[in-house]
């Protein structure tokens, strides 16, 4: 029998093949040369292109992501710019569509001839876009998109700007379950997963790791990216009555899943949900009291004591009048990585920028980042839990901002 994960992978590969064919046909009209102007003495602005899902199902995540890029560029320009030149962002909207993202980046590089590019959001889009950057030999620092499929072709110009890829994403959650008291450790788990490379890989990893802990899978359900009504899925989950629910969400879908749980009076003992809990609209979407005890992963924390992090938080708050989200921090981090490499190389030489990043680490607001030969970052994600309306870091213990852990989530 073909598993939901295998079906998801097939659909993505079919979509990717079609997108690459489109990219190849459009790219044939553009330049095959790598990388913008090399003249550090030029007074013209350095143009950095990007295509973001500013409309569509993840728009609420892309908006703060764009703001993170904007704040980074503004700060960089205040401090002299890049190579003594001001930086301008050229931003287009891909509507969370692979084909559009492929076309956008192909045009940005081949026709608009931007000097540099920065990445879009989600594993689904980056799976399609990363090969285009590789084709043109443009350094591509992505703020999100940690699914291993993106790195399987051993790209040389791709770099992930979070501490770790999906391979290591659930590690701290598994460690928490390992040290959970026997009387409170869940015995069964249900997976509810959006059809996305990152979340389907997460389910595969967790299924294996939880089985090793004796936690039995009682349900696995995959839904389409454009799904909005989750009552039928949640009814199935409720019928399976798992102790633990793992929700592989992306954005608004995570909020809607919890709303369906509330509507159908189903409250699992433990809920681990990815991506959605870091959405600024999450607490309002499900009710602040309902967040208590929900677990998620973090690539960044406002409380982390890394160089420049507190200044980023305060500067972003002043500019936008709100607290920065993880998406904003990830974009800012991607900008930090690119700017540092360009500064060290001293000119807009794409192969040398990539070579420098492969050989060095960069200090960022998410900590020091370094990469393997395929662009996978080599750090570790944090585990966080809502406590008192705020996300508190509970793992690893060395980075925890609280010693308290809620092992049994309060009922809704």
Helices and strands as residue ranges (DSSP letters): H 4-27, E 46-52, H 59-78, E 87-93, H 98-110, E 116-118, H 123-136, E 140-142, G 148-150, E 158-160, H 166-169, H 171-179, E 188-194, H 197-212, E 216-223, H 231-240, E 244-248, H 252-263, E 270-274, G 276-278, H 282-286, G 288-291, E 295-298, H 309-320, H 326-345, H 350-359, E 362-364, E 367-369, E 382-387, E 390-395, G 397-399
